[in-house]
């Protein structure tokens, strides 16, 4: 058989699966579980939210809220699945459902199952349950209720008992090891070790690596792309390690954003805030650190911050490993420094030295669940009031995440003053020629980047004012 998983205590074995068939389509068309809805088919609206459980340490199930529209069937192998139909028993809704029905949390009802699943996950202690309820449902969109009754229901039913004893026993019996298959001439593999992944990358150098599918999923649902060979890497445990030392933080490529949040926040509060706004909880529960780097997006939120902090990337193949500065990985739009058969294995982030002035900020048209117009990251080392070292990186300003060499040069050796910030802001025009697009004009991006430099200086002075007008300073 190709894959096995649990659904409400029932084991489901599938001999053949379409490697890019979504969990959502399988639920709706094959199992007729139509409570899970398709709204956007890109992981943005949350109407398709389900809970997926993974057996951890042989005695605990870790549940995660995920967007089923961009989760592929092979990614369920060895896991447990819970849908909105799982919650009611003998026709009686669970307490959360009953509360939401009674207090007007549902009007048209289309989005309601997704909200129920996100809030049920919070109530049973799923990943992210410690977040404020507003953050938990940031990835669930509603056009009717105004959210007030939904928030009230979440507060009223904030804890629910979850007995996973039977699920633990059943998951222990499922062979959740490596899997593979073919579908209409297309191959897929799900290795469980980094060595097996390296061998597959050598044999199939043009294969698409799929970790959380938060990007690749859209290739399928929106781009209608067919993957000739897909390698699902999200369950390789040795690539999901978090190692913290006095010198650095190492994150394996498979560390999910939700799991990285606490460790990154300890490095610097701005990193924690950046990762809190990293898409929505469902995306952070699926997307990985390595995937966000490897896809090379010029507006990926992670790379600018990690570049400013001097991160080193670890790459691996059957030939061994190599390390390079993260900023050197991005060569051009859609082109990264990956040799044939090589994959991203992890990233090492040095701990900032005491006294380093750091500011990291994401600017987007919508606060929650939105893509950056500009993401700026700054790390300045000061000596006797002068800038001794500067690392400045931006996303959304060029074809790749990139350091701002002219801006850095305008800072180094100069006094840490407002005037120096203004000169460095002007130097950004030497570093970047941004595009005009739906998220912002070139002029906006350059002005915003300069304003972030001024915000850095103001914060260092203990000034609560966030942004100054760049034109006023230039005048």
C-alpha positions in Angstrom: 0.0 0.0 0.0 1.1 3.6 -0.6 -0.1 5.4 2.5 -2.0 4.8 5.8 -3.6 7.3 8.2 -6.3 7.5 10.8 -9.6 9.3 10.5 -11.8 9.2 13.6 -10.3 6.0 14.8 -10.6 4.3 11.5 -7.5 3.3 9.6 -7.5 4.3 5.9 -5.2 2.5 3.6 -4.7 3.8 0.0 -2.9 1.6 -2.5 -2.3 4.4 -5.0 -2.6 8.2 -4.5 -2.2 11.2 -6.7 0.9 12.8 -5.2 -0.6 16.3 -5.7 -4.2 15.4 -4.8 -5.2 17.6 -2.0 -6.5 16.4 1.4 -9.5 18.7 0.8 -10.5 17.1 -2.5 -10.2 13.7 -1.0 -12.4 14.6 1.9 -15.1 16.2 -0.2 -15.1 13.9 -3.3 -14.1 10.5 -1.9 -15.3 10.5 1.7 -18.2 13.0 1.2 -17.1 15.0 4.2 -18.4 18.3 2.8 -18.1 20.2 6.0 -14.6 21.2 5.1 -15.0 23.9 2.5 -12.9 25.2 -0.4 -12.8 29.0 -0.3 -9.5 30.3 -1.8 -7.5 27.1 -2.6 -4.3 28.8 -1.6 -4.2 28.6 2.2 -5.5 32.1 2.9 -9.1 31.9 4.1 -9.1 29.0 6.5 -12.4 27.5 5.4 -10.7 24.2 4.8 -9.0 24.0 8.2 -8.5 20.5 9.6 -6.4 19.1 12.5 -3.6 16.7 11.8 -2.0 14.7 14.6 1.5 13.3 14.7 2.7 10.7 17.2 5.5 12.2 19.3 7.7 10.4 21.8 5.4 7.3 21.4 3.0 8.6 24.1 1.6 11.9 22.8 -0.3 13.2 19.8 0.7 16.7 18.7 -2.3 18.2 16.8 -1.8 21.0 14.3 -4.4 23.1 12.5 -3.6 23.0 8.7 -5.1 24.2 5.5 -6.3 21.0 3.7 -6.5 22.7 0.4 -2.7 22.8 0.0 -1.9 19.6 1.9 -1.2 16.7 -0.3 -2.3 13.1 0.4 1.1 11.6 0.9 1.7 14.1 3.7 -0.9 12.3 5.8 1.1 9.0 5.9 1.4 7.8 9.4 -0.8 10.6 10.9 -4.2 11.1 12.3 -6.8 13.4 10.8 -9.7 15.3 12.4 -12.4 17.2 10.5 -15.4 19.2 11.6 -17.5 16.0 11.3 -15.3 14.4 13.9 -16.5 16.7 16.7 -20.2 15.9 17.1 -21.3 12.6 18.6 -24.6 11.0 18.0 -25.8 14.1 16.4 -25.0 16.3 19.4 -22.5 19.1 18.7 -19.6 19.5 21.0 -19.6 22.5 23.5 -17.7 24.8 21.2 -20.1 24.1 18.2 -23.1 24.5 20.5 -21.8 27.8 21.8 -21.1 29.2 18.4 -24.5 28.1 17.1 -26.3 29.7 20.1 -24.5 33.1 20.2 -24.7 34.1 16.5 -21.1 33.1 15.6 -22.4 31.8 12.3 -24.4 33.6 9.6 -23.9 32.3 6.1 -22.0 29.4 7.7 -19.5 28.9 4.9 -16.4 29.8 7.0 -17.8 28.3 10.3 -16.3 24.8 10.0 -12.8 26.3 9.6 -13.3 28.6 12.6 -14.6 25.6 14.6 -11.5 23.6 13.8 -9.0 26.3 14.6 -10.7 27.0 17.9 -11.1 23.3 18.7 -7.4 22.9 18.2 -6.8 25.8 20.6 -9.1 24.2 23.2 -7.4 20.8 23.1 -3.8 22.1 23.3 -2.8 21.9 19.6 0.3 23.8 18.4 -0.2 27.5 18.9 -2.8 27.1 21.6 -0.8 29.5 23.8 -1.3 32.4 21.4 -4.0 35.0 21.9 -7.3 33.8 20.3 -7.0 36.6 17.7 -3.7 35.1 16.5 -5.2 31.6 16.4 -7.9 32.6 14.0 -5.9 35.2 12.0 -5.9 32.7 9.2 -9.7 32.3 9.2 -11.7 34.9 7.2 -15.4 35.7 7.8 -17.4 38.2 5.8 -20.6 38.2 8.0 -20.2 38.2 11.7 -17.6 40.9 12.4 -15.7 38.3 14.5 -17.2 39.5 17.9 -19.4 36.5 18.6 -16.6 34.1 17.4 -14.2 35.6 19.9 -16.8 35.4 22.6 -17.4 31.7 21.9 -13.6 31.1 22.0 -13.3 32.7 25.4 -16.4 30.8 26.8 -15.2 27.4 25.6 -11.4 27.7 25.8 -10.6 24.2 27.1 -11.9 20.9 26.0 -10.8 17.4 27.1 -9.1 15.3 24.4 -8.5 11.6 25.0 -5.9 10.4 22.6 -5.2 7.0 24.1 -6.8 5.1 21.3 -5.2 7.2 18.7 -1.8 6.7 20.2 -2.2 3.0 20.1 -3.5 3.0 16.6 -0.7 5.3 15.3 1.9 3.1 16.9 0.6 0.2 14.8 0.7 2.1 11.5 4.0 1.8 9.6 4.8 5.5 9.1 8.1 4.8 7.5 9.3 5.7 4.0 6.7 5.6 1.3 6.6 5.9 -2.5 4.4 5.5 -5.4 3.4 6.3 -9.0 0.4 8.0 -10.4 -0.3 8.3 -14.1 3.4 8.3 -14.9 4.4 10.6 -12.1 6.7 9.4 -9.3 6.7 10.4 -5.6 8.8 9.5 -2.6 8.5 10.2 1.1 11.9 9.4 2.7 12.5 9.3 6.4 16.2 10.0 6.6 18.6 12.7 5.3 20.8 10.0 3.7 17.8 8.6 1.8 16.9 12.1 0.7 20.4 12.8 -0.5 20.3 9.6 -2.6 17.0 10.5 -4.1 18.2 14.0 -4.9 21.2 12.5 -6.7 19.0 10.1 -8.7 16.3 12.7 -9.5 18.1 16.0 -9.6 15.1 17.8 -11.1 12.6 16.5 -8.5 10.5 19.0 -6.6 11.2 18.9 -2.8 8.0 19.4 -0.8 8.2 20.2 2.9 5.1 22.0 4.0 3.6 22.7 0.5 2.7 26.2 1.5 4.3 27.4 -1.8 4.2 24.3 -4.0 0.5 23.8 -3.1 -0.3 27.0 -5.1 1.7 25.7 -8.1 -0.9 23.0 -8.2 -4.2 24.7 -7.2 -3.5 28.0 -9.0 -0.9 27.2 -11.6 -2.2 23.7 -12.5 1.3 22.5 -12.6 2.1 18.8 -12.8 5.1 17.5 -10.8 6.9 14.7 -12.6 8.8 13.7 -9.5 7.9 14.9 -6.0 9.9 14.2 -2.9 8.0 14.8 0.4 10.6 15.7 3.0 8.5 17.1 5.8 8.8 14.0 8.0 12.6 13.6 8.1 13.1 14.0 11.8 16.9 14.7 11.7 16.2 17.8 9.7 13.8 19.1 12.3 16.2 19.7 15.1 16.5 22.9 17.1 19.9 23.3 18.8 20.6 26.4 21.0 24.1 27.1 22.3 25.7 30.2 23.9 27.1 31.1 20.4 24.3 30.4 18.0 20.9 28.9 17.2 20.7 26.1 14.7 17.4 25.4 13.0 17.1 22.3 10.8 15.5 22.8 7.4 12.3 20.9 8.5 11.7 23.0 11.6 8.2 24.4 11.2 7.8 28.2 11.6 5.4 27.6 14.6 8.0 25.5 16.3 10.8 28.0 15.6 9.0 31.0 17.0 10.0 30.7 20.7 13.7 30.1 19.9 13.8 33.0 17.5 12.1 35.3 19.9 14.8 34.5 22.5 17.4 35.7 20.0 15.7 39.1 19.7 12.1 40.3 20.3 11.9 41.7 16.7 12.5 38.2 15.4 9.7 36.9 17.5 7.3 39.6 16.3 8.3 38.9 12.7 7.6 35.2 13.0 4.3 35.9 14.8 3.2 37.7 11.7 4.5 35.0 9.4 1.3 34.2 7.5 -1.3 32.5 9.7 -1.1 29.7 12.2 -2.2 27.1 9.7 0.7 28.2 7.4 3.2 28.4 10.2 2.2 24.8 11.3 3.1 23.5 7.8 5.8 25.8 6.3 9.4 25.2 7.2 12.5 27.3 7.8 14.3 25.5 5.0 11.4 25.8 2.6 11.2 29.6 3.1 14.9 29.9 2.2 15.1 27.4 -0.6 12.2 28.8 -2.7 14.3 32.0 -3.1 11.3 34.4 -3.0 12.3 38.0 -3.0 9.6 38.8 -0.5 10.1 35.8 1.8 10.0 37.2 5.4 12.8 35.1 6.9 15.9 35.6 4.8 16.3 39.4 5.3 16.3 39.1 9.0 18.6 36.1 9.0 21.0 37.7 6.6 21.2 40.8 8.8 22.1 38.6 11.8 24.9 36.9 9.8 23.2 33.5 9.3 25.1 30.6 7.7 23.3 28.1 5.5 24.1 24.4 5.6 23.7 22.4 2.4 23.9 18.7 2.0 24.3 16.1 -0.7 25.8 12.6 -1.1 29.1 14.3 -1.5 28.9 15.7 2.1 28.0 19.1 3.4 29.0 22.7 2.8 28.3 26.0 4.5 28.0 29.4 3.0 26.7 32.8 4.1 23.0 33.0 3.6 23.3 36.2 1.5 25.5 34.3 -1.0 22.8 31.7 -1.6 20.5 34.0 -3.6 22.0 34.6 -7.0 19.2 36.0 -9.0 15.4 35.8 -9.3 14.5 32.1 -9.1 18.2 31.1 -9.0 20.0 29.9 -5.9 23.4 28.5 -5.2 22.3 24.8 -5.2 24.6 22.3 -6.8 23.0 19.3 -8.5 21.7 16.8 -5.9 22.1 19.3 -3.1 19.4 20.4 -0.6 19.1 22.8 2.3 19.8 21.1 5.6 19.6 23.9 8.1 20.6 27.4 9.1 22.9 28.6 11.8 22.1 32.1 13.3 24.8 33.7 15.6 23.5 35.2 18.8 23.8 38.9 18.6 26.6 40.4 20.6 25.6 42.4 23.7 24.8 46.0 22.7 24.1 45.3 19.1 21.4 47.6 17.8 18.8 45.6 16.0 15.6 46.4 14.2 13.5 44.1 12.1 10.2 45.1 10.5 7.7 43.8 8.1 5.5 46.3 6.2 2.4 45.0 4.5 -1.0 46.3 3.3 -2.8 44.1 5.8 -1.3 43.4 9.3 -2.3 39.7 9.5 -1.7 37.0 6.9 -0.2 39.2 4.2 2.9 39.2 2.1 5.5 41.9 2.7 5.7 45.0 0.6 9.0 45.7 2.4 10.9 43.7 5.0 13.9 45.5 6.5 16.5 44.2 8.9 19.3 46.1 10.6 22.1 45.0 12.9 24.6 47.7 14.0 27.6 47.3 16.2 28.5 50.5 18.1 31.8 51.5 19.5 32.2 54.8 21.4 29.1 56.2 19.8 30.2 55.4 16.2 28.9 52.6 13.9 31.7 50.1 13.8 29.8 47.4 11.8 26.5 47.4 9.9 24.5 44.7 8.3 21.4 45.9 6.5 19.2 43.6 4.4 15.9 44.0 2.7 13.2 41.9 1.1 10.8 43.3 -1.5 13.4 45.8 -2.9 15.2 43.6 -5.5 15.0 40.3 -7.3 16.4 38.5 -4.2 16.7 39.2 -0.5 19.8 41.3 -0.5 22.2 43.4 1.7 22.4 47.1 1.1 26.1 47.7 0.5 25.9 51.5 -0.1 23.7 52.0 2.9 26.1 50.0 5.1 29.0 52.0 3.8 27.2 55.2 4.7 26.8 54.0 8.3 30.2 52.4 9.1 32.7 54.8 10.7 30.0 57.5 11.3 28.5 58.7 14.5 25.2 57.0 15.4 23.1 60.1 14.9 19.9 61.1 13.2 21.9 62.8 10.4 23.8 59.6 9.7 20.5 57.7 9.4 19.3 60.3 6.9 22.5 59.9 4.8 22.2 56.1 4.9 18.5 56.3 4.0 19.4 58.3 0.9 22.1 55.7 0.0 19.4 53.1 -0.4 18.7 54.6 -3.9 22.2 53.4 -4.9 21.4 49.9 -3.6 18.0 49.2 -5.0 15.7 50.0 -8.0 12.5 48.5 -6.7 9.5 47.6 -8.9 6.1 49.2 -8.9 3.5 46.5 -8.1 0.2 46.0 -6.4 1.9 45.9 -3.0 3.7 49.3 -3.3 5.4 51.7 -5.6 9.2 52.0 -6.0 9.1 55.4 -4.3 7.1 54.0 -1.4 9.5 51.1 -0.9 12.5 53.4 -0.9 10.9 55.9 1.5 9.7 53.1 3.8 13.2 51.5 3.9 14.6 54.9 4.9 12.0 55.4 7.5 12.9 52.1 9.1 16.4 53.4 9.5 15.0 56.4 11.4 12.8 54.1 13.5 15.9 52.1 14.4 17.6 55.3 15.7 14.5 56.5 17.5 14.0 53.2 19.3 17.7 53.2 20.3 17.0 56.6 22.0 14.0 55.2 23.8 11.7 57.3 21.7 8.3 55.8 21.2 7.7 57.6 17.9 7.7 54.9 15.2 8.3 56.6 11.9 9.4 60.0 10.6 8.6 61.4 7.3 11.7 61.0 5.0 10.9 64.0 2.9 10.7 66.3 5.9 14.1 65.0 7.1 15.7 65.5 3.6 14.3 69.1 3.5 
